[in-house]
Amino acid sequence: MKNLTKRKAEQTLRALKARYVDEYGDTFWGDVLPEPKLVENWEWLYGVKKWAIVWEDGPFEWSLSASWQLADEVDGVFAEPINGWSLALYPAD
């Protein structure tokens, strides 16, 4: 399986920020939210992922809805929710 390029991973992060941070603002219940982070070679319970977007302080289970929306917005990227606060990124082809 080939890896997703850094450029595509960064493009996916920008699309996610545009949808969640820009659309909903940077506050949640009056608190400033840290932004989602792009992590290379992210290791979690299910092994190492070449690229992942991690956002522990994001809206509740954002990764579930984002995985479907990002597929429509970023060509060539498949986003798989790992849990309610992280997405693994893979090439779609």
C-alpha positions in Angstrom: 0.0 0.0 0.0 1.4 3.4 -0.9 1.5 6.2 1.5 -0.4 9.5 1.4 1.8 12.4 0.5 2.5 15.2 3.0 0.8 17.7 0.6 -2.4 15.7 0.6 -2.3 15.2 4.4 -1.9 19.0 4.8 -4.7 19.7 2.3 -7.0 17.4 4.3 -6.1 19.2 7.6 -6.9 22.6 5.9 -10.3 21.2 4.8 -11.1 19.9 8.3 -10.1 23.3 9.8 -12.3 25.1 7.3 -15.3 22.9 8.1 -15.0 22.8 11.9 -12.7 25.6 13.2 -13.8 28.3 10.7 -17.4 27.2 10.4 -18.1 26.8 14.1 -15.6 29.3 15.4 -12.7 28.7 17.7 -14.8 28.5 20.9 -16.9 25.8 22.4 -19.0 26.6 25.4 -17.0 29.8 25.8 -13.5 28.1 25.9 -10.9 28.6 23.1 -10.3 25.2 21.4 -6.9 24.1 20.5 -6.8 23.3 16.7 -6.5 19.9 15.2 -3.0 18.6 14.6 -1.5 16.7 11.7 0.7 13.9 13.1 3.1 11.9 11.0 3.8 8.3 12.0 1.2 8.5 14.8 1.2 5.5 17.0 -1.9 4.5 19.0 -3.6 1.2 20.1 -4.0 -0.1 16.6 -0.5 0.4 15.4 1.3 3.2 13.5 -0.6 5.3 11.0 1.5 7.2 8.5 -0.7 10.3 8.8 -3.4 11.1 11.3 -5.3 14.2 12.4 -5.7 14.3 16.1 -8.1 16.7 17.9 -8.9 15.6 21.4 -10.6 18.9 22.2 -12.8 19.1 19.1 -16.5 18.8 19.0 -18.0 15.5 20.3 -17.0 12.6 17.9 -16.1 15.0 15.1 -14.1 12.3 13.4 -17.1 10.2 12.5 -18.9 12.9 10.5 -15.6 14.4 9.2 -14.6 11.1 7.6 -17.6 11.2 5.2 -17.3 15.0 4.6 -13.6 15.0 3.8 -14.0 12.2 1.2 -16.2 14.6 -0.8 -13.9 17.6 -0.3 -10.4 16.3 -0.8 -9.8 14.1 -3.9 -7.5 11.1 -3.4 -7.8 10.9 0.4 -9.6 8.3 2.4 -10.2 9.3 6.1 -10.9 6.5 8.6 -12.1 7.4 12.2 -9.8 5.7 14.7 -11.9 6.9 17.6 -14.0 9.9 18.4 -11.0 12.3 18.3 -8.7 11.1 15.6 -8.7 10.2 11.9 -6.2 8.0 10.0 -5.5 9.3 6.4 -4.8 7.0 3.5 -4.6 7.3 -0.3 -8.0 6.7 -1.8 -6.7 4.8 -4.8 
